[in-house]
Amino acid sequence: MPTWQLRTLNSAGTPRICTFNLFKDENMAMTNPLQFIQQVRAEVSKVVWPTRREVLLTTVMVFIMATLTAIFFALVDLAIRGGLQAVLGMFG
């Protein structure tokens, strides 16, 4: 089974090698499918879901910020293009 080694330095500056397995954790207990579904439901019930108003406000904010970013980069593009045309115009 593939393992990875992470080489780090501890607080004293001496090398330390941490080996871990990507596919199976030996400490992980196996549960049957019914217990797994119950555990998933218990974890999902702990999630604090946003309200409709919060989703609407954050969506509007994303669109506003995307618009402002697009305007900013369009202005930067125009400034760079104008500067390059001015520099190239001096030599052409």
N, CA, C and O of each residue as an XYZ file, in Angstrom:
368
protein
N       0.845     -1.170      0.000
C       0.000      0.000      0.000
C       0.897      1.242      0.000
O       1.864      1.286      0.761
N       0.606      2.255     -0.832
C       1.477      3.426     -0.936
C       1.451      4.267      0.337
O       0.388      4.531      0.900
N       2.611      4.675      0.772
C       2.727      5.574      1.910
C       3.546      6.779      1.483
O       4.291      6.729      0.505
N       3.398      7.849      2.221
C       4.140      9.080      1.954
C       4.977      9.405      3.171
O       4.604      9.090      4.302
N       6.096     10.029      2.933
C       6.932     10.482      4.023
C       7.048     11.994      3.960
O       7.317     12.569      2.905
N       6.845     12.619      5.091
C       6.969     14.057      5.210
C       8.169     14.338      6.090
O       8.201     13.935      7.252
N       9.144     15.021      5.547
C      10.356     15.315      6.299
C      10.291     16.751      6.791
O      10.187     17.695      6.007
N      10.356     16.892      8.103
C      10.269     18.214      8.721
C      11.384     18.359      9.750
O      12.125     17.414     10.020
N      11.489     19.527     10.304
C      12.422     19.779     11.397
C      11.621     20.055     12.654
O      10.642     20.801     12.615
N      12.026     19.459     13.779
C      11.324     19.745     15.016
C      11.842     21.055     15.608
O      12.660     21.733     14.987
N      11.374     21.414     16.799
C      11.730     22.719     17.378
C      13.222     22.826     17.679
O      13.762     23.932     17.735
N      13.898     21.688     17.874
C      15.343     21.717     18.143
C      16.151     21.783     16.853
O      17.368     21.960     16.903
N      15.509     21.646     15.712
C      16.192     21.724     14.426
C      16.676     20.387     13.897
O      17.358     20.331     12.874
N      16.327     19.309     14.590
C      16.735     17.992     14.103
C      15.675     17.448     13.154
O      14.487     17.715     13.336
N      16.094     16.683     12.136
C      15.119     16.171     11.164
C      14.162     15.164     11.795
O      14.523     14.408     12.697
N      12.945     15.180     11.294
C      11.923     14.258     11.750
C      11.183     13.754     10.514
O      10.865     14.548      9.629
N      10.907     12.472     10.436
C      10.197     11.886      9.295
C       8.849     11.377      9.788
O       8.779     10.558     10.704
N       7.775     11.875      9.166
C       6.424     11.415      9.476
C       5.948     10.574      8.305
O       5.937     11.048      7.169
N       5.556      9.338      8.564
C       5.058      8.451      7.519
C       3.558      8.306      7.692
O       3.080      8.072      8.802
N       2.811      8.442      6.606
C       1.369      8.246      6.683
C       0.878      7.572      5.422
O       1.498      7.645      4.362
N      -0.261      6.910      5.574
C      -0.867      6.146      4.496
C      -2.041      6.947      3.942
O      -2.855      7.463      4.708
N      -2.135      7.054      2.630
C      -3.190      7.865      2.019
C      -4.538      7.164      1.957
O      -5.573      7.829      1.921
N      -4.546      5.831      1.943
C      -5.780      5.133      1.634
C      -6.474      4.498      2.821
O      -7.686      4.288      2.759
N      -5.776      4.183      3.893
C      -6.420      3.537      5.017
C      -5.781      4.011      6.304
O      -4.558      4.021      6.443
N      -6.615      4.397      7.230
C      -6.141      4.799      8.547
C      -6.354      3.624      9.484
O      -7.483      3.169      9.666
N      -5.279      3.132     10.077
C      -5.384      1.962     10.939
C      -6.209      2.242     12.178
O      -6.742      1.311     12.781
N      -6.328      3.508     12.576
C      -7.081      3.865     13.771
C      -8.571      4.027     13.495
O      -9.357      4.182     14.430
N      -8.968      3.993     12.234
C     -10.352      4.247     11.879
C     -11.176      2.970     12.063
O     -10.853      1.928     11.494
N     -12.242      3.060     12.863
C     -13.085      1.902     13.114
C     -14.076      1.729     11.971
O     -14.585      2.707     11.423
N     -14.339      0.497     11.623
C     -15.321      0.203     10.580
C     -16.711      0.150     11.211
O     -16.887     -0.429     12.283
N     -17.697      0.756     10.546
C     -19.074      0.715     11.019
C     -19.931      0.111      9.932
O     -19.559      0.109      8.759
N     -21.068     -0.397     10.324
C     -21.958     -0.953      9.307
C     -22.690      0.200      8.610
O     -22.689      1.322      9.116
N     -23.308     -0.062      7.463
C     -23.941      1.028      6.689
C     -25.019      1.791      7.465
O     -25.160      3.001      7.286
N     -25.774      1.108      8.317
C     -26.827      1.787      9.078
C     -26.214      2.782     10.064
O     -26.696      3.908     10.187
N     -25.159      2.374     10.764
C     -24.487      3.289     11.685
C     -23.877      4.473     10.926
O     -23.920      5.612     11.392
N     -23.313      4.189      9.757
C     -22.729      5.264      8.952
C     -23.782      6.305      8.592
O     -23.537      7.505      8.718
N     -24.948      5.856      8.146
C     -26.017      6.783      7.761
C     -26.486      7.574      8.974
O     -26.766      8.767      8.862
N     -26.576      6.919     10.139
C     -26.982      7.629     11.352
C     -25.950      8.688     11.733
O     -26.313      9.787     12.152
N     -24.677      8.365     11.590
C     -23.623      9.330     11.911
C     -23.639     10.507     10.942
O     -23.433     11.652     11.344
N     -23.883     10.221      9.671
C     -23.966     11.291      8.673
C     -25.137     12.212      8.988
O     -25.001     13.435      8.940
N     -26.284     11.628      9.311
C     -27.454     12.450      9.653
C     -27.185     13.309     10.885
O     -27.603     14.465     10.942
N     -26.489     12.746     11.871
C     -26.175     13.500     13.082
C     -25.247     14.670     12.757
O     -25.429     15.763     13.293
N     -24.261     14.457     11.892
C     -23.339     15.539     11.522
C     -24.039     16.612     10.691
O     -23.796     17.804     10.881
N     -24.911     16.190      9.767
C     -25.634     17.159      8.923
C     -26.578     17.998      9.777
O     -26.813     19.167      9.473
N     -27.119     17.413     10.842
C     -28.030     18.183     11.691
C     -27.286     19.273     12.462
O     -27.912     20.216     12.945
N     -25.966     19.163     12.586
C     -25.168     20.177     13.277
C     -24.853     21.374     12.392
O     -24.418     22.412     12.892
N     -25.065     21.247     11.090
C     -24.732     22.314     10.155
C     -25.714     23.465     10.326
O     -26.923     23.252     10.417
N     -25.188     24.684     10.368
C     -26.039     25.872     10.447
C     -26.224     26.376      9.018
O     -25.300     26.935      8.427
N     -27.403     26.177      8.476
C     -27.683     26.552      7.096
C     -28.025     28.027      7.025
O     -28.681     28.546      7.928
N     -27.595     28.727      5.961
C     -27.919     30.156      5.840
C     -29.403     30.349      5.527
O     -30.056     29.495      4.928
N     -29.904     31.504      5.956
C     -31.300     31.823      5.651
C     -31.390     32.288      4.194
O     -30.380     32.554      3.542
N     -32.616     32.375      3.712
C     -32.831     32.835      2.333
C     -32.304     34.253      2.148
O     -31.748     34.586      1.101
N     -32.484     35.086      3.173
C     -32.007     36.471      3.097
C     -30.482     36.519      3.017
O     -29.928     37.289      2.232
N     -29.799     35.701      3.825
C     -28.339     35.662      3.791
C     -27.823     35.205      2.429
O     -26.847     35.753      1.916
N     -28.471     34.214      1.853
C     -28.064     33.732      0.526
C     -28.265     34.831     -0.512
O     -27.400     35.042     -1.363
N     -29.389     35.527     -0.451
C     -29.670     36.599     -1.398
C     -28.648     37.725     -1.263
O     -28.131     38.218     -2.265
N     -28.352     38.135     -0.017
C     -27.397     39.227      0.193
C     -25.995     38.855     -0.277
O     -25.328     39.662     -0.923
N     -25.543     37.649      0.036
C     -24.199     37.259     -0.391
C     -24.130     37.103     -1.902
O     -23.096     37.397     -2.502
N     -25.199     36.651     -2.523
C     -25.216     36.538     -3.980
C     -25.121     37.917     -4.623
O     -24.366     38.111     -5.576
N     -25.883     38.868     -4.104
C     -25.838     40.237     -4.631
C     -24.441     40.821     -4.433
O     -23.914     41.483     -5.327
N     -23.841     40.580     -3.270
C     -22.492     41.090     -3.015
C     -21.475     40.496     -3.978
O     -20.570     41.200     -4.427
N     -21.606     39.219     -4.304
C     -20.686     38.590     -5.263
C     -20.822     39.258     -6.627
O     -19.817     39.550     -7.274
N     -22.049     39.502     -7.068
C     -22.240     40.160     -8.367
C     -21.685     41.588     -8.361
O     -21.087     42.027     -9.343
N     -21.882     42.307     -7.261
C     -21.353     43.672     -7.171
C     -19.831     43.657     -7.218
O     -19.227     44.444     -7.948
N     -19.204     42.769     -6.446
C     -17.746     42.701     -6.420
C     -17.190     42.251     -7.772
O     -16.149     42.746     -8.203
N     -17.866     41.325     -8.441
C     -17.415     40.897     -9.764
C     -17.495     42.044    -10.761
O     -16.607     42.196    -11.600
N     -18.551     42.856    -10.680
C     -18.692     44.010    -11.561
C     -17.612     45.045    -11.294
O     -17.008     45.571    -12.230
N     -17.362     45.342    -10.011
C     -16.315     46.304     -9.666
C     -14.935     45.809    -10.118
O     -14.118     46.593    -10.599
N     -14.687     44.526     -9.962
C     -13.404     43.962    -10.396
C     -13.254     44.058    -11.909
O     -12.180     44.390    -12.411
N     -14.321     43.770    -12.628
C     -14.274     43.860    -14.088
C     -14.016     45.295    -14.533
O     -13.240     45.525    -15.461
N     -14.657     46.258    -13.883
C     -14.438     47.670    -14.225
C     -12.997     48.068    -13.928
O     -12.358     48.741    -14.737
N     -12.483     47.653    -12.763
C     -11.110     47.978    -12.391
C     -10.121     47.453    -13.428
O      -9.259     48.195    -13.899
N     -10.246     46.171    -13.784
C      -9.296     45.598    -14.739
C      -9.473     46.169    -16.147
O      -8.506     46.233    -16.906
N     -10.681     46.582    -16.507
C     -10.875     47.242    -17.797
C     -10.140     48.586    -17.812
O      -9.514     48.941    -18.811
N     -10.217     49.330    -16.709
C      -9.508     50.610    -16.635
C      -7.990     50.416    -16.640
O      -7.268     51.175    -17.285
N      -7.509     49.400    -15.922
C      -6.072     49.104    -15.930
C      -5.634     48.717    -17.340
O      -4.574     49.141    -17.801
N      -6.441     47.918    -18.018
C      -6.126     47.518    -19.391
C      -6.048     48.735    -20.313
O      -5.142     48.836    -21.139
N      -7.011     49.667    -20.166
C      -6.983     50.879    -20.993
C      -5.740     51.711    -20.699
O      -5.130     52.253    -21.621
N      -5.358     51.820    -19.431
C      -4.173     52.605    -19.064
C      -2.903     51.972    -19.630
O      -2.046     52.673    -20.169
N      -2.783     50.672    -19.513
C      -1.597     49.994    -20.045
C      -1.557     50.108    -21.569
O      -0.499     50.350    -22.149
N      -2.713     49.933    -22.216
C      -2.759     50.040    -23.679
C      -2.384     51.448    -24.132
O      -1.631     51.614    -25.092
N      -2.911     52.465    -23.441
C      -2.580     53.845    -23.801
C      -1.105     54.138    -23.595
O      -0.480     54.801    -24.423
N      -0.544     53.647    -22.493
C       0.879     53.849    -22.243
C       1.746     53.168    -23.285
O       2.717     53.757    -23.759
N       1.416     51.946    -23.645
C       2.192     51.236    -24.668
C       2.075     51.919    -26.031
O       3.060     52.025    -26.761
N       0.870     52.383    -26.372
C       0.715     53.066    -27.650
C       1.514     54.365    -27.670
O       2.067     54.742    -28.703
N       1.574     55.043    -26.537
C       2.346     56.293    -26.469
C       3.847     55.985    -26.628
O       4.554     56.686    -27.352
N       4.319     54.943    -25.951
C       5.745     54.584    -26.045
C       6.082     54.115    -27.459
O       7.099     54.520    -28.022
N       5.233     53.266    -28.033
C       5.497     52.783    -29.383
C       5.334     53.887    -30.433
O       5.986     53.858    -31.477
N       4.465     54.857    -30.149
C       4.277     55.985    -31.061
C       5.512     56.871    -31.147
O       5.750     57.500    -32.178
N       6.295     56.928    -30.083
C       7.519     57.725    -30.091
C       8.566     57.115    -31.037
O       9.393     57.837    -31.594
N       8.531     55.814    -31.215
C       9.530     55.144    -32.042
C       9.003     54.807    -33.428
O       9.768     54.353    -34.278
N       7.743     55.013    -33.671
C       7.200     54.615    -34.966
C       6.804     55.758    -35.746
O       6.324     55.604    -36.869
